[in-house]
Amino acid sequence: MAQPRPSARRTPGAFLSRALPPPALCGFLLLLVLAFAVSYAVGAGAGPVAPGMHGTGTTDGGSGDGQGGGMDMGDMDQGSGH
């Protein structure tokens, strides 16, 4: 009479090996994090690309009436058939 085989390995190591992602995926993620960290460090060391540039929120000393420089929209009804 043959003895029954023990069911699948039920050791803590077997569960842990199934719960962890494959080593290739871990290596890829580690490499990805390392590449981002190095690129951030190089960018921070290089400084700003154009130090004299300012965002759109700054004013250039104009009158502040909002009419300087852009396209004049004029009468918006123009050509509507009214």
Stockholm file with secondary structure:
# STOCKHOLM 1.0

chainA/1-82         MAQPRPSARRTPGAFLSRALPPPALCGFLLLLVLAFAVSYAVGAGAGPVAPGMHGTGTTDGGSGDGQGGGMDMGDMDQGSGH
#=GR chainA/1-82 SS CCCCCCCSCCSHHHHHHHHSCCHHHHHHHHHHHHHHHHHHHHHHHHCCSCTTCCCTTCCCSCCSSSCSSSCCCCCTTTTSCC
#=GC SS_cons        CCCCCCCSCCSHHHHHHHHSCCHHHHHHHHHHHHHHHHHHHHHHHHCCSCTTCCCTTCCCSCCSSSCSSSCCCCCTTTTSCC
//
